[in-house]
Amino acid sequence: MTIGFAHAELIAVLVAVTGNEPRVMTIRAGEALPSGPFEMGHRTLQSGLREWVQDQTGHPVGYLEQLYTFADRDRNNEILGGRTISISYLGLVHEEAARGGGRPGWQGWYSYFPWEDRRSGRPADTDRIEARLTAWAERDPHRQQDRMRRARFAFGFGGARWNEDLVLQRYELLYEAGLVAESGREMDANAGRTMFADHRRILATAIARLRAKIKYRPVVFELMPESFTLLQLQRSVEALAGLTLHKQNFRRLIEQQDLVEETGERMSETGGRPAKLFRYRHAVREERELSGSRLPISRG
């Protein structure tokens, strides 16, 4: 579809958590997100997106919400020629093998943003990123102080607090500094896997949205199996947040919010006695949507 001189494109960020790792559905062997133009035959934007996802990946789509509309003049002109309006959606699914026609496959999202995973502490390449951003800041003495202030705020340099929600700000700073290949300038070999056009930027936006949302809406349960242990639930939240959580605080808050109920069954977990299985209390979904519900991001 053409709007004025712009093309409208639909892009899907489908997220799953498998083996305690957040994963994203991609096409072109990991180089792009499922996408396609919005056509007049599509009844709605969502129906058009579902058609493209089905065609390119063959993967079912359940939970879906609109993410953001990208229309920057100078960031994605190469997609269809001329200016492109990218309407993105975030989907939460359970990983299944994909057999569509777009060379689909699941990729760990930290391969695109290695600096975002802090479950094992400060990533090894953080010092390198700080050095490269410092050199970039020093190249412009008039803006050096502002650039360094932004770098410290985004990446937690110099003792500043790490904010897991600033995924997009960190990527945009690296883009501005020319440290990612998508910027068309120099490329840092440790700056993560690249993606077509603005797709890595869209993925960063989706990660930021999901990290923020799990704090006040129980959307993580869209990613969980029908029954699960509390440790599995905690590991899934940690995978999305890129942080290690305090076990007892996590469990206390889950119990206080009455989000789950016991199934009466147990399963064996490595290194311990059989753990109780729980399920999400679907009866609380409506009241939680009205009153707010959060899963704890409590650092361990």
Secondary structure, 3 states (H helix, E strand, C coil): CEECCEEEEEEEEEEEEECCEEEEEEECCCCECCEEECCCCCCCHHHHHHHHHHHHHCCCCCEEEEEEEECCCCCCCCCCCCEEEEEEEEEECCCCCCCCCCCCEEEEHHHCCHHHCCCCCCCCCHHHHHHHHHHHHHCCCCCHHHHHHHHHHHHCHHHCCCCCCCHHHHHHHHHHCCCCHHHCCCCCCCCCCCCCCCHHHHHHHHHHHHHHHCCCCCHHHHHCCCCECHHHHHHHHHHHHCCCECHHHHHHHHHHHCCEEEEEEEECCCCCCCEEEEEECHHHHHHHHHHCCCCCCCEC
